[in-house]
């Protein structure tokens, strides 16, 4: 579809546990969403500011949409997600919840029903869920993130590692475990919360072997286990993350899944299937589902709307 020139772009600002996004409604695919425009919108001083840009577009208007519609004809809307540096990303776990909240506001989704969202990592299914006891009062959404796997295979499971990660502020390189949740992650455990605080994520961690397409890196400190009011055993993890194409963010949904899955793998047989992951921006819940899928649940908040003067962007 031919892009249409416009001088003003109506956008919405939203976040999921302070992983924040600029959202735009482009159902017909008429906005020329270039990498340059994404960078300018995401710029925190010269633009609106965000970790990324999310476009609502009709699934049929993107080349990737054909595979999505073949998988699920009901996936009418595609989450076209771009990192803050303008690069295209497969998925964003916090972003897809914010996307769902945005569709709800636009009147494109009745949250009584399940929502099928098209993404570059396949179809993701979203539903409204109750907020866990004692964790704020924002509206929560749960997303079936699809299948996950450990790229290192059985050897990585047996050894607990398949990579080495050097993080500024951490005295030596640490072993890491690769986890794929529709996009790539490497998770490493630190000794304690002091070491987690000392880590310098203003610089990208150095991962060996070097991932072909880059990777997100999660630094985690396991915090033991607790029990839900219904008696379910819940694992607890604290995390910081350096996101590919962005830098450190306040939260990363797929990263929270990767963190929980890595700690669960390290814990071995009998480890919980439900995890609360604490990130600087809040708390999300990760649930390992039967059949090899993983679910991410957490809040989504829409905080503002704005009309961006495109001529004012550099």
Buried (B, 14 or more C-beta within 10 A) or exposed (E): EEEEEEEEBEBBBBBBBBBBBBBBBBBEBBBEBEEEBBBBBBBEEEBBBBBBBBBBBBBBBBEBBEEBBEEBEEBBBBBBBBBBBBBBBBBBBBBBBBBBBBBBBBEBBEBEEEBBBBBBBBBBBBBBBEBBEEBEEBBBBBBBBBBBEBBBEEEBBEEBBBBBBEBEEBEEBBBBBBBBBBBBBBBBBBEEEEBBEBBEBEEBBEBEEEBEEBBBBBBBBBBEBEEEEEEEEBBBBBBBBBBBBBBBBBBBBBBBBBBBBBBBBBEEEEBBBBBBBBBBBBBBBBBBBEEEBBBBBBBBBBEEEEEBEBEEBE
